[in-house]
Amino acid sequence: MATVTSVMRLQQVFLSRADAELRPFGLTFARFEVLMLLSFSTTGSLPLGKIGERLQVNPASVTNAVDRLEAQGLVARRPNPRDGRGTLAAITRKGRAVADRATVAMNARVFTDLGLDLPALQALVDALGHLRRSAGDFD
């Protein structure tokens, strides 16, 4: 119980820190993840279903995030040329600019200085990776 509770509490701590850094950009961590996924994709766009698969979230969460990003002008929906029924989410120029600025903030204040030295961080990543693989989180 102590391990699970500690991991879940730490997830809340990290999410709170991330959301605080992303708030000035009008983003939550969930929307930041969508922007980053689109920015890393070859074409800058992905089917909504693929976004859900890669982020391991349900379709309603993807729709909600894309709706909000679209309202901000950071993402645009487009018909999927490979599937006449499907929809792509495409990052806009404004979306790339916001993602770039938000990444700088996240790198400076969330993803660095976690309070552990490098060997301890590597041991933690290894242990968490083992747990995730055991749970079937990796293909």
C-alpha positions in Angstrom: 0.0 0.0 0.0 2.8 2.4 0.9 4.4 2.0 -2.6 1.2 2.5 -4.5 0.1 5.4 -2.4 3.5 7.1 -2.7 3.5 6.7 -6.5 0.0 8.0 -6.8 0.7 11.0 -4.6 3.9 11.8 -6.5 1.9 11.7 -9.7 -0.4 14.4 -8.2 2.6 16.5 -7.2 4.1 16.4 -10.6 0.8 17.1 -12.3 0.2 20.1 -10.1 3.7 21.5 -10.9 3.2 20.9 -14.6 -0.2 22.5 -14.7 1.1 25.5 -12.7 3.8 26.0 -15.3 1.5 25.5 -18.2 -1.3 27.8 -17.0 0.3 31.0 -18.4 0.2 29.3 -21.8 -3.5 28.4 -21.4 -2.6 24.7 -21.2 -3.1 21.7 -18.9 -0.7 18.8 -19.0 -3.2 16.8 -21.0 -3.4 19.4 -23.7 0.4 19.9 -23.6 0.8 16.2 -24.2 -1.5 16.4 -27.3 0.5 19.4 -28.7 3.8 17.6 -28.1 2.6 14.4 -29.8 1.4 16.4 -32.8 4.6 18.4 -33.0 6.7 15.2 -32.9 4.6 13.5 -35.6 6.1 13.5 -39.1 3.2 15.5 -40.7 2.1 17.5 -37.6 -1.2 15.7 -37.6 -2.6 12.4 -36.3 -6.0 10.7 -36.3 -7.9 11.3 -33.0 -7.9 7.6 -32.4 -4.1 7.4 -32.7 -3.7 10.2 -30.3 -5.8 8.3 -27.7 -3.8 5.1 -28.3 -0.4 6.8 -28.0 -1.4 8.8 -24.9 -3.4 5.9 -23.5 -6.5 7.9 -22.8 -10.1 7.4 -23.8 -11.7 8.9 -26.9 -13.8 11.4 -24.8 -10.6 12.8 -23.3 -9.0 13.2 -26.7 -12.1 15.0 -28.1 -12.2 17.3 -25.1 -8.5 18.2 -25.4 -8.7 18.7 -29.1 -11.8 20.8 -28.7 -10.1 23.1 -26.3 -6.9 23.3 -28.3 -8.9 24.1 -31.4 -10.8 26.9 -29.6 -7.4 28.4 -28.8 -6.3 28.2 -32.4 -3.5 25.7 -31.5 -4.9 22.7 -33.3 -7.2 22.4 -36.4 -9.4 19.5 -37.3 -9.0 18.2 -40.9 -10.6 15.3 -42.8 -8.4 12.3 -42.9 -7.4 11.8 -46.6 -6.7 8.1 -45.9 -10.1 7.5 -44.2 -13.1 9.5 -45.4 -14.9 9.0 -42.1 -11.9 9.9 -39.9 -10.6 13.2 -38.6 -7.1 14.4 -38.1 -5.9 16.9 -35.4 -3.2 19.1 -36.9 -1.0 21.4 -34.9 -1.1 25.0 -36.2 1.8 27.5 -36.5 0.5 29.2 -33.3 0.3 25.7 -31.7 3.9 25.0 -32.5 5.0 28.4 -31.0 3.1 27.8 -27.8 4.4 24.2 -27.6 8.0 25.5 -28.0 7.6 28.2 -25.3 5.8 25.8 -22.9 8.5 23.2 -23.4 11.2 25.7 -22.4 9.2 26.4 -19.2 8.6 22.7 -18.5 12.3 21.8 -19.1 13.5 24.6 -16.8 11.0 24.1 -13.9 9.4 20.7 -14.0 11.6 18.2 -15.8 14.8 19.1 -14.1 16.1 19.1 -10.5 13.7 16.4 -9.2 15.7 16.2 -5.9 17.7 13.0 -6.8 21.2 12.6 -8.1 21.7 10.9 -11.5 22.3 7.4 -10.2 19.2 7.6 -8.1 17.1 8.9 -11.0 18.3 6.1 -13.2 17.5 3.5 -10.6 14.0 5.0 -10.3 13.4 5.1 -14.0 14.6 1.5 -14.2 12.3 0.4 -11.4 9.3 2.2 -12.8 10.0 0.8 -16.2 10.1 -2.7 -14.8 6.7 -2.1 -13.1 5.2 -0.7 -16.3 6.4 -3.6 -18.4 5.0 -6.0 -15.8 1.7 -4.2 -16.1 1.7 -4.5 -19.9 2.2 -0.8 -20.4 4.9 -1.3 -23.1 4.3 -3.1 -26.4 
